[in-house]
């Protein structure tokens, strides 16, 4: 990676591979594609997260919704793994489109359960969501890593992920407005779901606006390289081999400690807070997480600072904060299991209970952003971008399936989830460090993007779009 390169404005002509100016059209630019990808993420996983940030999908009891979410993530493991082969037939744009389809049925299931007590569509909707969402997750990750210039990648990833968190912010704002007078435990207004269903359905149309890789115009003139093998079976086997790459295996626990937390803090929100306090938590935590995630992106793209220093300091800050927050949550839930409170914002002790939820959402966002940074450093070919992206999202899904499944069990939901996550954090640090400490140490150890800059955007082998 070129650590000392200066960042040209994306809207200005920049020297291409043949030293001729490159005039970037706004509708082909990296920023345009990051915005379209962000809007898709807002409509699909963003609003999925918005409902879950209300605590158990907005329902009074978290156990049915956690069961449905566990099914979703189990199916996502499979569909993520197969995505690199699917891209061969429908392209990365088609994969993004197909991936948005299953989210609205999931929301419809939550609506029927909330309003009429119907439970079967929660499970069916979760299954449909899992099948499509795995394809969406792998496709959006590949686009987010491959499309930006290397020196801007972390900022573009943070910008894209901002839209996902905006879904949570919107969900919290809508629900807070509808339930501001409800200072008791219970389920949220069913009107919230109708708004979400309409917005999620729009995500399918927005996905059609994304550019294919060959259409993207980078400011540095280097073309986007995003390719797979012609044979899907070969691609599936190559993805499986990539999973057993030593470097990826070493970060599996680190990925897990970051995403396992989602079910933990959403369940915590559902169990111990009033309806309006849950909505406030969704709203406030989303805003703060967006700010922190973008600050991390800016730090990781400070190319005048050595890659070695950037990656190590980011890792140190994230792991230290995560440990502090898990200790805080563990103390809280141990006490709450005994006292069984329902906190509203007018109650004594609300700040202590509420603050750790906000910080854990921040931690989730920081871990997410940093995971993409790690995958970008590990990828050394256009094919590996898709494979590592699919494996990252598949691994996240596997951990979240376990997390939501365990948090469907009452005693684990109450106290076991934080205990498990705290322990998982503790055992993940050293293996992840073995990978992080190698970043920026050897000048010969370049990521795909660093190689592309050095050769001036030399064209790769055939690219399937």
N, C-alpha and C positions, 0 to 999 in steps of 0.2 A: 504493500500500500504506500502511496506517495504521501508521506506525512507533512511535507513542507509546501505542498501545492496551494496556490491561491484559488479561491472560489470565484469563478466568473458569474456575473448575473445571468440567470437563465434566459432572460428576455433579450440579451444582447448577443450579437454575432460572436462566435468563438472559433478558434482555429480547429479544424477537423483533422482527420488522419493525414490528409494531403496538404495541410497548412492553408487551406482555403477557408474563408469564413463560412460558418454554418448559421443560417437564418432559421431560428426555431419558431414554428407556427404554434400559437397558443394551444390549439386543440390537438397537437401532437407532443406537447411538452411533458416533461416528467411531472411538473406540478399539476397539470390537468389530469393526468392519469392517476396521480396520488389522490386527487380530489374525488374522482369518480370511484376509485377503490374505497375511499373513506365513506362516501355516501352509501355504497353497497354494504359496507361494514356497519354503518349506522342503522340501516334498515333491517339487516339480518341479525348478526350476533350482537350488535349494539342494543337493539330493542329486546332481544332475548335476555341479555344481561340486565336491562332496565327492569324487566319483570321479576327476575330473580333477586335483584338488589332491593326490591320491596319486601324481601323475606319470603322464601318458599313460593315464589311465583305469585305473591300477593294473597295466598290462601292463609287460613287461620292455623292450620296444622302443616308442618313441613314435610311429613313423611311420604305421602303419595307423590308429591312433586319431586322430591329427592329420588324416589324410585324411578320415575319417568326420566329424570335427567341422567341417572346411571345407565339406563337403556340407551339413551341418546349417545352418550360418550362411548359405550361399548361398540355400537354400530359405526361410529366415527373412526374408530381405530382401523376397521376393515376398509372403509371407503377412502380414508387418507392413504392407506398403504397401496391401494389400487389406482390412485389418481394419476401417477406418472404414466401408467399405461393408458388410462382413459384419455389423457391429453393428446395422445397419438391420433385419436379418431376425431375428437371434437375441438381440439386446440385449447389454449389457455383461456381464451375469451369464452368459448363454449362451456368450459368447466366452471368458470365464474358464474355464468348464467344458470346452469343446472343447479349449482350449489345454493342458490337463493330460494329455490322452490319450496323447500320443506318447512320453512320457518313459520309461515302464516298458519298452517294446520296445527302446529304446536300451540300457538297463541289461541286458536279457536278452542282447543281442548281445555286450556286454562279458563277461558271464558265460560264454557258450559259447566265446568266443575264449580266455578265461583258462583254462578248465578242459579244453576239448577241442581247442583250436586251430582252431575253426570261424571263418571270417572273413566269410562273406557276410552274416550277420545284423548285424555291426557296421555295414556300409554301409546295409542295409535299415532297421535301427533308427535310424540317423542321419538317413535321409530322412524317416521317419515323425515323428521328433522335430522336424525342421526345419519341417515343414508345420504342426504344431500349436503348436510353441513360439513361432513368430512371432505368432500370434494371441494367445497367452498373454502374451507380453512387452508387446505394444501395449495389451492390455486392462488388465493390472495397472498399467502406467504411468499410464494415464488415470484409473483409480480412485485411485491413490496421490496424484495431483495434484489431482483434482477433489473428492474427498470431504472432506478436512480443512478446518477454518477456516483462513483465510490466515495468521493469526498463529501457528498451530501446525503449519503444513504441513511445514517442514523437519524438525521433531522426529518427526512421524508418518512421514515418508519414511524417516528413519534407523531408527525403530522397526521398520517393515516390512522394510527391508533387513537388519536384524539377523537375522531368521529365515532369510534366504537364506544368510547366513554361518554360522548355527548348523548348517546342513547340512554345511558343510565341517568344522566343529568335531567334530560327531558322527562323520563319516567318519574323521577323523584319530584320534579316541579309540578307535573300534571296531577300526580297522586296527592301531593301536599295541598294543592289548591282544592281538590275534591274532598279531602279528609282532614282539613286543618282543625276542625272542632272535635275530632275523635281522639280523645286522650285515653282510650282503653285498648286492650288487645282485641284482635279480630282480623277479618279479611278486608281487602281494599274494595273500593267501588268497582262494579263490573263495567262501568263506562270506560274505565282506563283501557280495558282489553280491546274494545271496539276501535279506539284510536290506534292502538298498536297494530292490530290486524291490517288496517288500511295502509299504514305506513310500511309494514313489512311486505305487503303485496307489491308496492311500488319499487322495491329493491330489484325485482326481476327485470323490470324495464330499464332501470338505471344501468344494470350490468351490460346491456347492449352498447353502451356508449364508450366502453373501455377500448383502447387501441390494441391491435395485435402487436407483438414484439417488433416486427419489421416496420411498423408505422411510427414507432416512438422516435422522437428526435431529442437526443441529449445535447446539452450545451457544449460539451466537449467534442461532439461529432462522432464519438464511438458508438457503433450500433449495439442494440440490445441482443444478447445471445441467450436463447432459451430453447433447448432442444432435448429430444428423447430418442431412444433407439426406435427403429421401425417396428420391431417385434415386441408387443406388450408383455409377452412371457419373459423375454430377455430383460425388459425393464423391471418387471416384478422381481426377478432374481437379483438384478443389480441393486435394487432398493434394499432387498433383504441383506445382501452383502454389506451395503453401506451401514446398515444398522449395527453390524458387528465391528465396525471401525472402532479401534481403541478409543479414539478421541470422543466419539459420540457416546459410547458406553459410559465413559467417565462423567458425562454431564447429565445422564438419565436421572440420577437422584436430585441434581440441582433443578432440573426442569420440574421434577415432581414436587419438591418442597414449595416451589412458586405457585403452581396451579392447583395443588391439592387444597390450598387455602380458600378457594372460591366457595366451595360448599360449606366450609367451616364458618366463614364470616357471614355468609348469607343466612345460614341456619341460626347463628348467634343473633343476628338482627331480628329474625322471626320469633325466636323464643323469648327474648328478654325486653322487648320494646313495644310501646303502643303503636297504633297504626300511623299516627302523624309523625312520631319519632322515627319510625322506619322510613317514611317518605323523606324526612329531613336528612337522614343518614345517606340515602341514595343520592340526593341532590348535592349535598356538601362534599361527600367523599369523591364524587365524580369530578367536580371542579378542581379540587386540590390534586387529584391524581393526574389530570390533564396537565396542570402546571408542572408537576414534578417529572412526568414522563418527557415533556418537551425540553426541560432543563437537562435531563440526562442525554437526550439526543444532541443537544448543542455541545455538551461536554465531549461526547464520543466523536464528534466531527471537528474538534479543534486540531486541525491537521498540523499546525505549527508545534504541537506538543507530541512527543514520541508516542506511538501506538502502545508501547509497553507500559508507559505511565498512565495513559488514559484508561486502558483496560483494567490494570491492577487497582487503581484508585476507585473506579466504579464498582468493581467486585467487592473491595473492602468495605465501602460505604453501605452497599446493599446488604451484605451478609451481617454486618454489625446491627443495622437497624432492624432487620428481620428477627434477629435473636432477641433484641430488646422488646419488640412487640409481642413475640410469642410468650415471653416470660410474663408480660403484663396480662395477656389474655388468659393464660393458665391460672394466674391468681384470681382473676375475675370469675371464671366459670366454676372454679372450685367452691367459691363462696356462694354463687348464685344457685348452684345445685342444692345447697342447703336452705337458702332463704326464699327461693322461688319468686323473685321480683318481676314486675312489669314496669319498666322505666318510661316516664314521660319527661318532657323537657322542663317541667316545673318541679320535678322530684329531686330530693337530695341524692347525691351520688350519680346523677345523670352524666355529668362531664367525664367522670372516670370510666363509666360504662361505654359511653358514646365515642370517646376519643380513640380508643383502641380499634374500633370498627373502621373509622376514617383512615387511620394509619395502615391498617391491613390492606385496605383497598389501594392505597398508595404503593405499598409493597408489591402487590399483585401487578400493578402497572409497570413498576420499575423492573421487575423480573421478566415480564413479557418483552419489554423493549430490549433488555440486555440479552435475552435469548436470541433475538434476531441478529444482534451484533455478533454473537458467538457463531451462529450458523453462517453468516456472511464471511467470517474469517476462515471457517472450515472448508467452504466450497472452493474447489480448484478447477472446475469445468462447468460449462453450461448445463450438462446433465445433472451434475451434483447439486445445483441450485434447487431443481425440482425434487430430487431425492431427499436431500437434507430437509427441505421445507416440509415435504410430506411426512418425513419421520418425526420432525419436531412436533407437528400438529397431531400426528398419530400418538406419539408418546404423551403429549399433554392430555389427549382424550382418554388414554388408558388410565392415567393417574386420576383424572376427574371422574371417570366411571367408578373407580374404587372409592373415591372420596364421597361422591353422592350416594353410592350404594351403602357405605357404612353409616353415613349420616341419615339414612332412612331408618336406622335402628335407634330408638329413643335414648338409651343410655349413652351411646356413642355420640349422638347429636348434641347432647347436653354438655358432656365433659370430655369424652374420648377423642373427638375430632381435634381439639387444640392440643391435647397431649401427644397424639400421633404426629401431628404436623410439627410440633416443637422438636420431637425426636428425629423426624425426617430431615429437618433443617440441620441438626447437629451432625448427622452422618454424611450429609451431602457436600460439606464445605471442602474437605481435603481432596476428594476425587476431582471436583470442579477446578480447584486450584492447580492441579497437575496439567490441566488444559490451558487455563488462563495465563499461567506463567510463561508459556511458550509464545504468546502473541508478541510480535515485534522484536523478538530476540535475534532471529536470523534474517538477514536481508534477502536470503535466497528463498525464504518461506513466504511466498506471496499468495494472497487470495486471488480468485479469478479476476476480480476487478482491477487489482494491482497489475496483473499480467496484461490485461487488456489495455491499460494506460501505457504500459511500457512498449507494447508492440504497435501502438497507434491504432487500435481498433481493427486489427487484421481479421478478416472474415473467418468465421468458424465453418465447420462442416455443416451439412444440410440441417436446416432448422425446421421442425414441424410446428406450425402455428394452427 
